[in-house]
Amino acid sequence: MFHRSKDILNQPEWSNVRALYKSNGFTDEELEKPIIAVVNSFNTICPGHYNLNNLTQYVREGIRAAGGTPVEFGTIAACDGMAMGHKGMRHILPTRELIANDIEMMIEAHRLDGMVLLGSCDKIVPGMLMAAARLDIPAVFVNGGPTLPGRMKENNPYGGEHIDHSIIQQSLGSLNTDTMSWDQYMWLEDNACPTIGSCAMLGTANTMCCLAEAMGMSLPGSAVIPAVYSHRMAIAFQSGKAVMKLVHKGITARQIITRQALTNAIKVNSAIGGSTNAVLHTLAIAYEGEIDLSLEDFGNISREVPHLSPMIPGGPYALLDFYEAGGIPAIMKELETVLDLDTITVTGKTLEENIKNARVLNKDVIKDLSNPVTTNSGIAILKGNLAPEGAVTKPSAIPKDALTFTGPAVVFESEKDALEEIATNKVQAGNVIVIRNEGPKGGPGMPEMYKAMKMLVGMNLGSRVCVITDGRFSGSNNGCFVGHICPEAAVGGPIAYVKNGDIISVDVEGGSIQVLSEDFEDRLKEKVQLPKNKAQGYLHVYANIVTSASRGAVIPTREEA
């Protein structure tokens, strides 16, 4: 196969480029081999990325062992769990596009022949997969692994013995209502996260690592190996070797990331009860791969598969339990009758070959398809006069008695306003809390309403109120919630017309979200005052060009047909 790097490394025309490589210590022999990027999102802020420098060493060794020459560069990696507050969370989703763009610029500028992508957390994983789909070169994704969970056998709201850091925010409501002591709260702060790694529960980070494996972009069994386990280093080495096999066979990312592969990933997401953010990210990956996939498709595909693995926040088990039960190969083996087994993966083999010998090792953690946790899918798409383009919710994280909810609207113009009211106990059971102006354009940046939902759960209101928003939710949220309401308020969507007291009906199983007030349809004919984009810096640019959440909240990278 012709190597792209030869475009700028052939002698004598490109001896000037070779001289620059040689100034770094590269030899003629190394420059004759495929030049493979090791894309490293290491930093010492994000615990999910703290170990990536170590893993890149093993990746480079694997590339060299298989006949390639590794070159390394870095990219940003912000932590959703740290980027809290009214301002911080607005900067998170927009980093996804920055990461994809950075990788594209480096790969194309230097005409590199393949890449191994190392990341672990919420927006980094999809940003890297988007870059792979956009560039369409041989690529393998490696994640850093989840943290080991904390242990709390007594008074654990999840019902198991394992906890993760999201219990702290949930417990803030308990602290504020004096049902938890200060010492108990401080114990959680000190013990919820005992090691480095991505979160111990099935939030967006681990969801996307699981889906990367499910769509064939990571080595089988790699997604949920704990960050501190030695097997993760072995996987990094094998991933370096795997990318060289792809280079030699001419297998590129778009041969792996197909509609069939994304359909497999959506079904796995439903089975594991993955994050609502998987909707945004899968649509964005499909966009970059020029794959026809819609929000409605996501909902229809999800409905084919029930929830099989009750992981936090939709059950008592942590990622460690899922790993020990067999991980993604095991759950895909359980789903093999509904998956496309002919899809090609980064092993160079089909999915069928990869999972041939997989088996479920704990039937409590990964249930049979015939005996699911619930017959509801992990993700549901709702439509109605409040969300004509669609909205997203997570049945696997909603208490059964809250799957249908009708109540009067209490409207907030921002997350900040909502948090102030919740903190002073002004929200009542039976209310539908409407938080608007938090979409991709309106936020801007589509921040998570994570804190509001966690506080309500901690106040024992998680299933007694319903929170709906044009913003997002965290993969760790549970309770009654609906996000991604489209069109968003900032572009004049119906959510902008909701008034206090409007009766809103949410029917998760029926797939609808409606304003029942008789004059609502007439109201929609009126002109609403739209907020101006007052953001500065990159967020100002982002708000002007980002598309609807129903399309993945992407920034267009090509002319539409």
C-alpha positions in Angstrom: 0.0 0.0 0.0 1.2 3.5 -0.8 2.2 5.5 2.3 0.9 9.0 2.5 4.0 10.1 4.3 6.0 9.5 1.1 4.3 12.6 -0.3 6.8 14.6 1.8 9.6 12.1 2.4 10.8 11.0 -1.0 14.4 11.9 -1.9 15.8 14.2 -3.2 12.7 16.5 -3.6 11.8 16.3 0.1 15.2 16.1 1.7 14.4 19.3 3.6 11.6 17.5 5.4 13.8 14.5 6.1 16.4 16.8 7.5 13.8 18.1 10.0 12.9 14.6 11.1 16.6 13.8 11.4 17.0 16.8 13.7 14.8 14.9 16.1 17.0 11.8 15.9 15.1 9.8 13.3 17.1 7.6 10.9 16.8 6.8 7.2 15.5 3.4 8.1 12.7 4.8 10.3 11.7 7.2 7.6 11.2 4.4 5.1 8.5 2.8 7.4 4.9 4.0 7.8 4.8 7.1 10.0 2.1 6.5 12.7 0.7 9.2 14.9 0.2 8.5 18.6 -2.4 11.1 19.6 -2.1 11.6 23.3 -4.6 13.6 25.4 -2.6 13.2 28.6 -2.9 15.9 31.3 -2.6 16.0 35.1 -6.1 17.6 35.5 -8.3 14.9 34.2 -8.1 11.7 36.2 -9.2 9.6 33.2 -6.2 10.8 31.3 -3.6 10.8 34.0 -2.1 7.4 32.9 -2.0 8.1 29.2 1.7 9.0 29.1 2.4 5.6 30.4 0.2 3.9 27.8 1.6 5.8 24.9 5.0 4.2 25.6 3.5 0.8 25.1 1.6 1.9 22.0 4.9 3.2 20.5 6.6 -0.1 21.3 3.8 -2.0 19.6 4.1 0.2 16.5 7.8 -0.3 16.3 7.5 -4.1 16.9 5.1 -4.3 13.9 7.4 -2.3 11.6 6.2 1.3 11.9 7.7 4.6 13.1 5.7 6.3 15.9 5.4 10.1 16.2 3.5 11.6 19.1 1.4 14.8 19.6 -1.1 16.0 22.1 -4.6 17.4 22.3 -6.8 18.9 24.9 -8.9 16.9 27.3 -11.3 18.7 29.7 -13.0 16.8 32.5 -16.8 17.1 32.6 -16.7 16.2 36.3 -14.5 19.2 37.1 -16.0 21.7 34.6 -18.9 22.5 36.8 -20.7 25.7 37.5 -22.7 28.0 35.2 -19.7 28.9 33.1 -17.4 26.0 33.1 -19.8 23.4 31.7 -20.5 25.6 28.7 -17.0 25.0 27.4 -17.2 21.2 27.5 -19.2 20.1 24.4 -17.5 22.6 22.1 -14.1 20.9 22.9 -15.3 17.9 21.0 -15.0 19.7 17.7 -11.7 21.4 18.7 -10.2 17.9 19.3 -11.4 16.6 16.0 -10.1 19.7 14.2 -6.7 19.5 16.0 -6.2 15.9 15.0 -7.2 16.6 11.4 -4.8 19.5 11.1 -1.8 17.6 12.5 -2.5 14.4 10.5 -3.1 16.2 7.2 -0.3 18.7 7.6 2.3 16.0 8.1 0.7 13.4 5.8 0.8 10.7 8.5 -0.1 7.1 7.5 -2.2 6.0 10.5 -3.0 6.9 14.1 -3.6 5.4 17.5 -5.9 7.7 19.5 -5.6 7.7 23.3 -8.4 9.2 25.4 -10.9 8.3 28.1 -13.4 10.9 28.8 -16.7 12.4 27.8 -16.0 14.6 24.8 -12.5 13.4 24.0 -13.5 9.9 22.9 -16.2 11.1 20.4 -13.9 13.9 19.2 -11.2 11.4 18.4 -13.7 9.0 16.7 -15.0 11.9 14.7 -11.5 12.7 13.5 -11.0 9.1 12.5 -14.2 9.1 10.4 -13.3 12.4 8.9 -9.8 11.5 7.9 -10.5 7.9 6.9 -7.0 6.5 7.5 -6.0 3.4 9.5 -6.9 4.2 13.1 -7.3 2.4 16.5 -8.7 3.9 19.6 -7.3 3.1 23.1 -8.9 4.3 26.3 -7.2 4.7 29.7 -9.7 2.7 31.7 -12.2 3.4 34.5 -11.2 4.0 38.1 -11.8 1.3 40.7 -15.0 2.2 42.6 -15.3 3.2 46.2 -17.0 0.8 48.6 -20.0 1.6 50.7 -22.0 -1.5 51.8 -24.4 0.4 54.1 -26.7 3.3 53.2 -25.8 3.0 49.5 -28.6 4.6 47.4 -27.5 2.5 44.4 -28.2 -0.7 46.3 -24.9 -2.4 45.8 -21.5 -2.2 47.6 -19.8 0.0 45.0 -20.1 3.8 44.7 -18.6 6.5 42.4 -18.0 10.2 42.7 -21.5 11.2 41.4 -22.9 10.1 44.8 -21.3 13.2 46.3 -23.4 15.7 44.3 -26.5 13.5 44.9 -25.7 13.6 48.6 -25.6 17.4 48.7 -29.3 17.5 48.7 -29.3 15.1 51.7 -26.7 17.4 53.5 -28.8 20.4 52.8 -31.9 18.7 54.3 -30.0 17.4 57.3 -30.5 13.8 56.4 -26.7 13.3 56.1 -24.0 14.6 58.5 -21.0 16.7 57.6 -18.7 13.8 58.6 -20.6 11.4 56.4 -20.4 13.8 53.4 -16.6 14.3 53.9 -16.1 10.5 54.0 -17.7 10.3 50.5 -15.3 13.1 49.3 -12.3 11.1 50.5 -13.4 7.6 49.5 -15.5 7.8 46.4 -12.6 7.8 43.9 -9.8 5.5 45.2 -7.7 5.5 41.9 -7.1 7.3 38.7 -9.3 6.5 35.7 -12.5 7.6 34.1 -15.6 7.5 36.3 -16.5 4.1 38.0 -20.1 4.3 36.7 -21.7 4.2 33.3 -21.5 7.9 32.5 -20.7 9.4 29.1 -17.0 8.6 29.3 -17.3 4.9 29.8 -20.4 4.7 27.5 -18.3 6.1 24.6 -15.4 3.8 25.4 -17.8 0.9 25.3 -19.3 2.1 22.0 -15.9 2.6 20.5 -15.3 -1.1 21.1 -18.8 -2.1 20.0 -18.4 -0.3 16.6 -15.0 -2.1 16.1 -12.6 0.8 16.7 -11.0 -0.7 19.8 -9.5 -4.1 20.5 -12.0 -6.7 21.9 -12.3 -6.6 25.7 -10.4 -3.3 26.0 -13.1 -0.8 26.9 -13.6 -1.5 30.6 -10.2 -2.8 31.8 -9.6 -0.8 35.0 -7.0 2.0 34.6 -4.7 0.5 37.3 -4.7 -3.1 35.9 -1.5 -4.2 34.1 -3.6 -5.7 31.3 -4.3 -2.2 30.1 -0.6 -1.8 29.2 -0.7 -5.0 27.2 -3.7 -3.8 25.3 -1.9 -0.5 24.5 1.0 -2.6 23.1 -1.3 -4.8 21.0 -3.1 -1.6 19.7 0.2 -0.3 18.4 0.6 -3.6 16.5 -3.0 -3.6 15.4 -2.7 -0.2 13.6 0.2 -1.6 11.6 -1.9 -4.5 10.5 -4.6 -2.1 9.3 -1.9 -0.1 7.4 -0.6 -3.2 5.7 -4.1 -4.4 4.8 -5.3 -1.0 3.7 -8.2 -1.0 6.1 -9.3 2.6 6.9 -11.6 4.0 9.6 -14.6 4.3 7.2 -14.4 0.6 6.4 -14.9 0.0 10.1 -17.2 2.9 11.1 -20.2 2.0 8.8 -23.9 2.3 9.4 -24.0 -1.3 10.4 -21.2 -0.7 13.0 -23.0 2.3 14.4 -26.3 0.3 14.5 -24.4 -2.3 16.5 -23.1 0.4 18.9 -26.6 1.9 19.4 -27.9 -1.6 20.3 -25.1 -2.1 22.8 -25.8 1.3 24.2 -29.4 0.3 24.8 -28.4 -3.0 26.4 -25.9 -1.4 28.8 -28.1 1.6 29.6 -25.6 4.1 28.2 -25.6 7.9 28.5 -28.0 10.2 26.7 -25.0 12.0 25.4 -24.3 8.9 23.2 -27.1 10.2 21.0 -25.2 13.5 20.3 -21.9 11.7 19.8 -23.1 8.9 17.6 -24.9 11.3 15.3 -21.7 13.4 15.1 -19.5 10.4 14.3 -22.1 9.4 11.6 -21.9 13.0 10.2 -18.1 12.9 9.9 -18.3 9.5 8.2 -21.0 10.7 5.8 -23.3 8.0 7.1 -27.1 8.5 6.9 -28.3 8.3 10.5 -31.0 10.4 12.2 -32.2 11.0 15.7 -35.4 9.0 14.8 -33.2 6.1 13.6 -31.4 6.1 16.9 -34.7 5.8 18.7 -36.0 3.0 16.4 -32.8 1.0 16.7 -32.7 1.4 20.5 -36.3 0.1 20.8 -35.1 -3.3 19.4 -32.9 -4.0 22.5 -34.0 -4.0 26.2 -31.8 -3.0 29.1 -29.6 -5.9 30.1 -26.9 -4.5 32.5 -28.0 -2.6 35.6 -24.9 -0.4 36.1 -24.8 2.8 38.1 -26.9 5.1 37.7 -29.4 2.6 36.3 -28.6 -0.2 38.8 -26.2 -1.2 41.6 -23.1 -2.3 39.5 -19.9 -0.4 38.7 -17.7 -0.8 35.6 -15.5 -3.1 37.6 -18.4 -5.5 38.0 -19.1 -5.3 34.3 -15.5 -6.0 33.4 -15.5 -9.0 35.7 -18.7 -10.2 34.0 -17.1 -10.2 30.6 -17.4 -6.7 29.4 -18.4 -5.7 25.9 -17.5 -9.0 24.2 -19.8 -10.8 26.6 -22.8 -8.5 26.1 -22.3 -8.5 22.4 -22.3 -12.3 22.5 -25.6 -12.1 24.4 -26.9 -9.8 21.6 -25.4 -11.7 18.6 -28.8 -12.6 17.2 -29.7 -8.9 16.7 -26.3 -7.6 15.7 -24.6 -7.4 12.3 -21.7 -9.9 12.8 -20.1 -9.3 9.4 -18.7 -5.8 10.3 -14.9 -5.4 10.1 -13.0 -4.3 13.2 -9.6 -3.0 14.1 -8.4 -6.6 14.5 -8.9 -7.0 10.7 -11.4 -9.7 11.6 -15.2 -9.6 11.7 -17.2 -9.0 14.8 -18.4 -12.6 14.7 -14.8 -13.8 14.8 -14.0 -11.5 17.7 -16.8 -12.6 20.0 -16.7 -16.3 19.0 -15.4 -17.4 22.4 -16.9 -14.7 24.6 -19.3 -15.6 27.4 -21.1 -14.0 30.3 -19.5 -14.6 33.6 -22.1 -13.1 35.9 -25.8 -13.3 35.0 -26.7 -10.7 37.6 -24.5 -8.0 35.9 -25.2 -9.0 32.3 -28.7 -10.5 32.0 -30.1 -12.8 29.3 -31.9 -11.2 26.3 -34.9 -13.2 27.4 -34.7 -12.0 31.0 -33.8 -8.3 30.8 -33.6 -5.8 33.7 -36.5 -4.1 32.0 -38.1 -4.4 28.6 -37.6 -0.7 28.0 -34.7 0.4 25.9 -31.7 2.2 27.4 -32.5 5.4 25.4 -35.8 6.7 24.2 -36.6 9.5 21.7 -39.7 11.6 22.5 -41.6 13.8 20.1 -44.6 16.1 20.4 -45.7 19.7 20.3 -43.0 20.6 22.8 -40.2 18.8 20.8 -41.2 18.5 17.1 -37.6 17.6 16.2 -37.2 15.2 19.1 -35.9 15.0 22.7 -33.8 12.4 24.5 -34.4 10.5 27.7 -33.0 7.4 29.4 -35.7 4.9 30.6 -33.1 2.7 32.3 -32.4 5.5 34.8 -36.0 6.6 35.4 -38.0 4.9 38.2 -40.8 2.9 36.8 -43.5 5.0 38.5 -42.1 8.1 36.7 -42.1 6.8 33.2 -45.3 8.8 32.7 -45.5 12.2 34.3 -48.0 15.0 34.1 -47.8 18.3 36.0 -47.7 22.1 35.9 -44.6 23.8 34.5 -42.3 25.8 36.6 -40.1 27.7 34.1 -36.5 28.9 34.6 -34.6 30.9 32.0 -31.3 29.3 32.9 -29.7 26.5 35.0 -28.5 29.1 37.5 -32.1 30.3 38.2 -33.3 26.7 38.7 -30.5 25.8 41.1 -31.2 28.8 43.3 -34.9 27.7 43.6 -34.1 24.1 44.2 -31.5 24.9 46.9 -34.1 26.9 48.8 -36.7 24.1 48.7 -39.1 26.0 46.5 -39.7 23.2 44.0 -42.7 21.0 44.9 -43.4 17.4 44.1 -45.6 17.1 41.0 -43.9 20.0 39.2 -42.4 19.8 35.7 -39.2 21.9 35.9 -38.5 23.6 32.6 -34.9 24.8 32.1 -34.4 26.6 28.8 -31.9 28.7 26.9 -29.3 26.0 27.6 -29.0 24.4 24.1 -26.0 24.4 21.8 -26.7 28.0 20.7 -28.5 29.2 23.8 -26.1 28.0 26.5 -24.0 28.4 24.5 -22.4 25.0 24.5 -25.3 22.9 25.7 -24.3 22.5 29.4 -25.5 19.6 31.5 -28.3 20.1 34.0 -26.4 17.5 36.1 -26.4 19.4 39.3 -30.1 20.2 39.4 -31.1 16.6 38.9 -28.6 15.3 41.5 -29.8 17.8 44.1 -33.4 16.7 43.5 -32.6 13.1 43.8 -30.8 13.8 47.1 -33.9 15.6 48.3 -36.0 12.6 47.5 -37.7 14.4 44.6 -36.0 12.5 41.7 -39.1 10.7 40.7 -41.6 13.2 42.1 -40.7 16.0 39.7 -39.7 15.9 36.1 -36.9 18.1 34.7 -37.0 19.0 31.0 -34.5 21.1 29.1 -33.0 22.1 25.8 -29.7 21.4 27.5 -28.1 18.0 28.3 -27.8 15.7 31.2 -24.9 13.8 32.6 -24.6 10.1 32.0 -24.6 9.7 35.8 -28.1 11.3 36.2 -31.1 9.3 37.3 -34.7 10.4 38.1 -37.3 11.7 35.7 -35.7 13.9 33.1 -35.8 14.8 29.4 -33.1 16.7 27.6 -32.1 17.8 24.1 -35.5 19.3 23.4 -35.4 20.5 19.8 -35.7 23.0 18.4 -34.1 24.9 21.3 -35.4 28.1 22.9 -32.6 30.2 21.3 -33.9 29.6 17.8 -37.6 30.0 18.7 -38.4 26.4 19.5 -41.7 25.6 21.3 -39.9 25.4 24.7 -39.5 29.2 24.4 -43.3 29.6 24.6 -43.9 27.6 27.7 -45.4 29.5 30.7 -45.6 28.8 34.4 -48.6 26.6 35.0 -48.8 25.0 31.6 -49.7 21.3 32.0 -46.9 19.2 30.5 -47.2 15.5 29.8 -44.2 13.2 29.5 -44.8 9.6 28.3 -41.5 7.8 28.0 -43.0 4.5 26.9 -45.4 6.1 24.5 -42.6 8.4 23.1 -44.3 11.7 23.5 -43.8 15.0 25.2 -46.7 17.4 25.0 -47.9 20.8 26.4 -51.6 20.2 27.1 -52.7 23.8 27.6 -55.4 24.6 25.1 -53.9 27.9 23.9 -50.4 26.5 23.3 -50.7 26.0 19.6 -52.0 29.5 19.1 -49.1 30.8 21.2 -46.6 29.2 18.8 -47.9 31.5 16.0 -46.7 34.6 17.9 -43.2 36.0 17.6 -41.0 35.3 20.6 -38.1 37.5 21.6 -34.9 35.5 21.0 -31.8 36.1 23.2 -28.8 37.6 21.6 -25.5 35.8 21.4 -23.5 37.6 24.1 -20.8 34.9 24.5 -17.2 35.8 23.9 -14.2 34.0 22.4 -14.7 30.6 20.9 -18.1 30.2 22.4 -19.3 33.2 20.4 -18.1 31.5 17.2 -19.5 28.2 18.3 -23.0 29.6 19.0 -23.2 31.1 15.5 -22.3 28.0 13.6 -23.3 24.9 15.7 -26.2 22.9 14.4 -29.2 21.5 16.3 -28.8 18.8 19.0 -31.1 16.7 16.8 -28.3 16.6 14.3 -25.6 15.9 16.9 -24.7 19.6 17.6 -22.0 19.4 15.0 -20.1 22.2 13.3 -20.5 21.7 9.6 -17.3 20.5 8.0 -18.5 20.2 4.4 -21.1 21.6 2.0 -24.5 20.0 2.4 -25.8 18.1 -0.7 
